């Protein structure tokens, strides 16, 4: 795993010494992504820098930026191509020769032959940049699901790119100006959805896209999307066998490494299945790592231990306890943007634990989005069925009034009735956004103030969810919301969290359940076999009944949850109080601080109604403190 950055040299008399300095500073900003080696490449039109975490071909022959055999192309690349050995063999049979054993050199050869079409041949996770010295064009690409990040800046005749946002800013022409709609997006989603960033003129290249630019004209194109439009008619038995075999092959491909390799293990079905399959592809015990909490409600470590004992792994555990407050600020800085999924804390610590034992770790990410594993999917499915019992006119015109009447009665059942009526009044895409939102609109409207309020008055973050929901090539509601999450929550939250926290510890993570073949296969499985009654991930559980015990497969899902309300009242109380009551800090740029203080006082008094909003505000304030002083 690695980091890359670069820029086009657009001045008529480029200063080589200054530009080399910029490149070195850009590389230094992401040295955690590649501590083993670093190099720059500079010609009269482009500058590239690369930081390397050595995984395959540990010799210096794998150093990047790498020049093609023809000397026409130069590549700086981050990721792993899992089928590169097969691709390499095909190229050798066609008469090509190679100087290294790296996938980097294979990528160069494929691009020289196929151009952008080579991306469709790749099975892997990647962000790459290729400079064409003849055509004088820069090519950027990102993997299908967005496992690896890629940012670019384009403004005032300048173009720069990098694996992380912080690696752009050493180039002095890169200007950071806050983007108001992205701030509102963050508070709705807990992250800034692709392709936006928190800054104007800095963008994320969306998953499954490539970009080409000569510095004057820039063109983007989508090369992959997932289709839910052709559900399979195969039997349950055929589907579960096909799924098992496909995931097993995805695990096998991801176990190629010249450095120690292990796995994250939570004791849930996804990570347990990955670990179980890994044991079938190695003669030595698999190294597994688990994170626990000093709270029985959130602690899954005993389930992880049970799976570790079943597969006789070399198992290691760490308990997140007294080290949250002292580590929070330093951990949060790795995101470069506001990011509020609280599970980034245990993800950091499990990555830190794993890095003490291995350099590569396999993880179970993607199971929930592919196979409907979150509780919200069941809730939304039930609500949508109820919604279908009433004509749209009745829902739109009658239910909001009934909800307001229910809200006048302050009791538990009536409060639930109000919430249900309000949700049923909405169209399915809008309702799913409300299910997904972590900062309720009524609280936002009560708190937001100043320029942010004026600039975002007519902007609705739900537009992002709506667009993806309605872009799915299916009329099935569950399939549409799975598609929306694959396009938003998966790359914007889950994969950002895992990439930044693992890379902060110079650890490479690989996700077999996000092999694009698994994703495409899952999309063809009928929705009723994913959410089967109340049973989430039904088909995945059926597929792994041959391997995992019933209490692992069918226990209640906990997810990578954290005791957030408890943290805010105890371990994090001093830092939270400082930032949530700071009338000159980042929150004062957005909110009425007197009202924020009221919410904080109510939380300290035992009211958990605003935990998610307060955590989002704390995350924003931490980011502001680090990047906007």
N, C-alpha and C positions, 0 to 999 in steps of 0.2 A: 504494500500500500504506500502511496506517495502523495506529494503535493506538487502543484504546478502553478505557474503564473507567467505573465508576459504582457507585451504591449506592442503596438505598431509605432514605428518611429516616423512621425509625420513632419518634423521640422526639416527645412531645406538644408541646414547645416547641423546635423545631430552631433551632440557632444558625447563621444564614446565613453569617456571616463565617468561622466555624470550618470549616463544610462546604465553602465555596469553597476554603479553604486545603487541605483534604484532597484535593479534586478536582485542584487544581493540582499537588500533590505526586504524585498518582497518574499524572497526565499526564507529569510530568517524569521519572518512573521508566521510561517507555517512549518518551522523546523520540527515540531512535534509530529507532523505527518510523515516525516522522512528524516530521521536522525542519523541514518547510516552513511549517506553521501549527498552531495549537492554540486550542481554545476550550472553554468550559464552559457547561452549561445547568442551571439549578436552579429547581425550583418547590417547593411545600410538601411534596411526597411523594418526589421523586427527584432525584438529581444525576447528570449525565453529563459526561464529558470525552472529547475526541477529539484525536488528533495526526495530522496529515496529511502524507503523502508524495505530492505532486502528480504524477499520471500522465495524467489526462484532465481537460479543462476547467481550465486552470491559473489561471483567474481566481479571485477571492475568492468568486464565486458558488457554488463547490463546497465551501465551508467547512462543517464539521459541528461540533456537532450541528445537524441540519437539521430544520426544522418543515414539516409537510405543508401543502399549499395550504388544506386545511380547518382547519388549526391544531389538529387533534385528536391527531396523532401526531408524535413526535420520534424521530429516528434517529441513532445513532452506529454506524458500520459500517466494517469492515476487509475489503478484498478487491477482486475484480474480477468483474463479471458480463459474460461475453464475448458473450452474445447480447442485451445490453441495447438495442442499436440496433434490432434487430428487434422486441423487446418495446415499445420506445418508439414505433415507427411504428404498431404495432397499437393502442396507447392513443390516439395522436393521431387515428387513423381513427375511434375510438370517441368522440371529442370532447374528449379531455383536452388541456391545454396545459401547457407546461413553461417554467420560468424559466432552467434551466441545461442543459448538455449532459452531465450526469453520470448514471452508473448509480445513484447514491444516490437521486436524485429519482424515478427509475423504480421503484426498490425500494419507496419510500414509497407511490407510487400503486398498485402491485400489492398491497401488504399491505392498503391501505385497501379494495380491491375484494374480494380473495380470502382475506384472513387467512392463517393458516399454510399453506393450500393453494398459496399463491404460490411456495413453495419448490420445488415440483415443476416450475415453469416455468423455473427458473434454471439456466443452464449457467455455472458459475464456481467460484471459491474465495471463501469468505466466513465471517466471524463477525460477527453483527449483533445489535444491541439496539434495540428499538422500545418507547417508552413511550406507552401509551394514556392520554391525559389525562382522558378521559371515564370509561372503565371502571376507571381507576387500576390498570392491570396492566402488568407488564413482560414483554416477549417477547424471548427469546434464541434464536438458531439458529446452527448450524454446518454447513458444506458437507458433501457426501455422503462424501468420502474423508478429511476432516480436514486439508486443506491449511492452514487458518488455525486458530490456537488460541483457545480460550475457556475461562477458569477462572471458577468461582464459589465463594463462601463462603456457607454457610448454617448459622447456629447462634445460639441464645439470642435469637431474634427479630430477628436482623440478616441482611441479604442484600447482597452486593457481587459484582461481576464485573469481569473485566479480560482483556486480550489476553495478558498475562504474569503469572505468579504474583507477581513483585516489585511490580506495580502495585496489588495488593490491600492490602499491609501498611501503606501510609500511613494507611489508615482505622484508627483506634485500636481499634475494636471487633473487628478481625480478629486472632484469636489463632492462633499456629502451634505445634502440638504434634505431635511426630513420630509417624508411623504405622508400627508394627512390621512388619505384613505387607507394606507397601510397600517397606520396606528389604530384606526378603527377596526380593521381586519384582525389585528393582533388581539385586541380585547374580545372580539367575538370568537376567534378560533384558538387562541393561545399560541399562535405562531403566525408568521406572515406567509400566506399561500403563494406558491409559484404562479407566474413568473415574477411577481413583485419582490422587492426588498423594502426595507424601512426607509431607503433613500431614493430620491428621484435620480434618474439616469443610471442607476445600477440595477441590473436585472439578473434573475436566475435563468439559465437556459433550461427550458422545461424538459422533463423526462421524455425520452423517445423522440427528441428533436436534434437536428444538426443546424449549424450556422456557418455561413461563408461570408467573408468580408475582405475588401481591398482597402478599407479605411474610408472610403467614400460611399460605397454602396454595400449594404448588408442584406443578406437574404436568409430567412429561416424556413425550414421544412420539417414536417413530421414524417418519420420513417416507420413508426410502429404505434399501434393502438390495440386495445383488447376488445374483443367482440363477445357480447352476450346474446347475439341474435340467432344462434343456431343451436338450441338445446339438444343434447344427445338423447337418443331413444334407446340406448343400451340399458341392460338390466342393472340393478343395484350391485349385484355380484360382479359384473363385468366392470362397472365404474370403479368399485373399490379396489379391485385387483389392478386395474390400469393405473389408478392413483398411487397405490403402494409402490408399484414398480417404478413409476416415474420419479417419485420422491426419493426412492432408494438410489436411482441413477444420479439424481441431482446431488445427493450427499456424496456419492462416490467421486464425482467430478470435483467437488470442493475439498477433497482430502489430499489433493496434490500440493505438496509443500516441501521445501528444503529446510524448513525451520520447525520447531516444536508447534504442535497443533492440538487444540482442545475444544471445549464447548461450554456455553452458558447453560445452566440447568435450573429451571424454576420448579419442576415437578408437575407442570401443566402438560397437556397433550402435545403441544407443538415442539417444545424443547426435548421432551422425553422421547418422542418419536425420532427426532434427529439423533439423539445420543444412542438410542437403540440400534438405529441403522448404521451409525459409525462403527459400533462394535463388530459388525459383520464385515468391515473393510480394513481391519487392522488386527495384528496378532498381539498387540500390547494394550494395556488398559488405557481407556480414553480419560484424559484429564478433564474433570468437570468442576465448575465453579458456581456457587450459589450465594445469594444475599438474603440475610434475614433482618428482621426488625425487632426492636424491644417492645413489641406489642403483639399479643397473640392474635388479634383480629386481622393483622396484615402479614403475619409471618407464615411463609410457605416452606421454610427450610426443611421441615420434617418430611414433606412430600418429595422434595428434591433428594433427600437422603435415601428415601425408600427406592427411588429409581436408580440412584447410584449403587445401592446394594444389589439390586436386581441385575444390573449389567456389570458389576464388579469394576467400577471406575475408580480412578485416583481422584478422590473427591475433596474439595476445599470449600470452606464457608467463611463468611464475614458478616458481622452484625452491625448495621447502621444504628448508632446509638448517640454517643456524646459528640461525634465529630461533624454533625450537620452544620451547625452555625458557623464554626470556624472555617469550614470548607466552602460554604455556599457561594460567596462572592467570587472566589477564585475559579470555581467550577463554572459558574454562569458566564464568565467572560469568554469562554470558548465558543459561544453561539454567535457573537458579533451583532445579533439582532435580538429584540425582545423574544423570549421563549419561556413558556410557562407550564409545560407538561412536567409536573413535579417528579415523575419517575426518572427524570434525568439524574437525580441524585443517586438512587441505587444503581442506575446504569453506569455512572461514573465509577462507583466503588466496585462493582462486579468486574468492570474492565480493568481497574487497577489491580484487583486480585488476580485476574486471569493473566495479566502481563507479567506477573512475577513467576508464572509457570510456563507460559507459551507465548508465541508471537502471532498466532492465528487462532481465532475462536469461531466455531459455527454456532448459529443462533436460530431460534424458532420464529423470527419475525415473518409476518405475512399470512400466518394461519387464520387470524381473525378476519382480515379483510377479504381473503379468498373464500372462506367457508362460513362466514356469518357467525363469528364467535363472540361478538359484543352483545351485552344485554339490550343495548339501545335498538338493535335490529328487531328483536322480538317485540319490544314496546311499540316501535314504529309500525311494524307489520299489523299488530292488533288495532292500533288507531286507524290505520289506513283501511282496514276492513270495515270498521265502524263508519268511517267517512263515506265509504261506498254505498251505505244504506240510505243516504240522504241526497236529494238533488242539490246541485251546487248552489242554487239560489237560496235554498233553505239554510244551508251551512253559512253562506256569506252574510245573509241578512238577519237571520234569527239568532244564531249561536253567539255572536259577540254580545248581544243584549242580554241573553240568558247568563253568559259568563259574568257580566257586570253585576247582575242581580245576585248571583252566587257569591260574588266577592264582598257583598255587603254584610254577609253573615260570617262572622269570624269563628269558624270551627273547622276541625280537620277534614271531615267528609265533604263539607261544602267547598273548602279550599281545593280539594282534589277535583271536585266537579267543575269548578271554575277553570282549572288548568286543562282538563279534558275538553271542555266546551271550546275554550280558546284555540286549542290545537286542532280540533275537528273543523273549526271554521276556516282553516287554512287549506290551500292546495297542497298536494303531497310533497312537492319539492320544497316549498316554504316550511312545511311542518318538519321535514327532516333537518333543515337548517336549525330550527328552534331546538330540536332534540340534540343537535351537535354543539350548540352555542354554550359557551362557558361564562359569558357576561350578559346577563339578561337585559333586554332592551329598556325595561322600566327603570332599572338601576342606572344604566348608561345615561338615559335621558335626564335622570335626576342629578347626576354627578357632573356630566361634561359641561365645559364652559369655554369661554374665550374664542380664540381663533380656530381651534380644533372644532368646536361646535359649529361655527359659521361655515367653515370649509367643507364639513362632512354632512351638513344638514340634509342634503338630497342624495347622499350615497348610502347604499344598503349592502353590507357584506354578504347578505343572503344571495346576491346576484351571482356570486362565485359558485355556490352550491347548486343554484338553479341551472346555471349554464351546463355544468357537468351532468347533472341528473337528466336534463333534457337532451344531452348529446349521446347518451347511451342508446345503442341500437336495439332496444327492447321495450316492450310495453309492460314488462313485469316490474312491479314496484321494488321488490327486494333486490333484484339484479341492478336496477337503476341506482339504488343507494350504495350498493357495493362498488359500482363503477365510480360514483362520485367520491367515495372514500379512497379508492385506488388512485384517483387523480389529485386528491387534496390531502386528507389526513395521513395517508401512508407516506408520500414523499415529503410533506411539509412538517410533519410531527415525528412519526415513528422513525423514519430513516435519518432525519436530521439528528435526532437524539442519539441514535446508536452510532452514527458516523462521528459526530463531534466528541462524544464521551469516550469512544474507543480510541480515536485518533489522538485525543488529549493524552492518552497513555501509550501512544505508539503501538497500538494493537489493531490488527486487521480482523474484521468480522465478515463472515460469509453467511448468507441466508438461503438455504436450499429451497425453502417454500416460496421464494421469490425468483426461482429459476423461471424464465419467461414461458417455458413449456408447461410448467405446473400451473402458472397463472392462466394460460390459454385453455388448458384442460379443465381447470376449475370453472372457468367462465361458461363452459359447455355443459356442466352438470346442472340439471334442473334445480331451480331455487328451493323447491320443496324438499330436496335431499340435502340441502345445507341447513336450513332452518326447518326441522321436521317436528311440527307441533311446537312444543317448548324446547325441544332438544337442539341446541346450537352445535354447529360443526358435525352434524349427524354423519355425513358420508365419510368424513375424515376419521371419526371415531370407529365407524364400521371397518374402515380399511386397516386400522391398527389394533383391532381386537385380537389379532393373531400374535401380537407382540406385547401389549401393555395390559396390566391388570384393570379390572372394572373400576376399582376405586380411584385410579388415576384418570381413566377415560371419562368417567361420569360424575366426578365430584364437582361441586359448585365452583365456577370460575372466580378467581380472585384478581387475576391480572397483576401487573407490576404496580400495585397500588402502594401509597404511602400514607401514614397517619397524619394527614395534613393539618387538620384542626388542632390536633395535639401539639404538633410542631410549632404552630403559630402561637399557641398559648404558653409554651414552655421553652424548648431549645432555641427557637427563632424569635422569641418575644422581644429581646432587646433590639435586634437589627430591624425587625418588622416595625416596632414602635418608632424607631428613629426615622425610618424612611416614609412610613405612612402618615406621619405627623409633620414632616418637613415642608414648611410653607414656601421654601425657596428651591426645592428639588424638582425632579422630573415630573412628578405627579401634579405639581402646581401648574405645569404647562398645559395639563389636560383637564383637571378636575377642580371642583369646589372643595378645598381642603377641609373646610368645616364639616361638610357632609361625609367626606372620607373618614374623618376622625370619629364621627358618630357611628359609622359601621364598625370601625375598629373597637370602639368602646363596647358595643353590643356583643362583638365576638369574644372579647376578654371576659365579658359578663356571662358567657355560656351559650350565646345564640350562634349556632352553626349555619345560619341561613345564608351567610355571605362569604363562606370560606373560599369558594372558587374565585370570586371577584377580588377579594383581598389578596389572595395569592398572585393573581394576574397583575395586580397593581404593584405588589412587592417585586415581582420579576421585572416589570417595566422600570421601576425605580433603580433596581440593581444595574440594569443595562445602561440607563441614563447616567448613573454615577460613574460608570466605567468609560463611556464613549462620548458623553456630551457635557463634560465639565467646562 
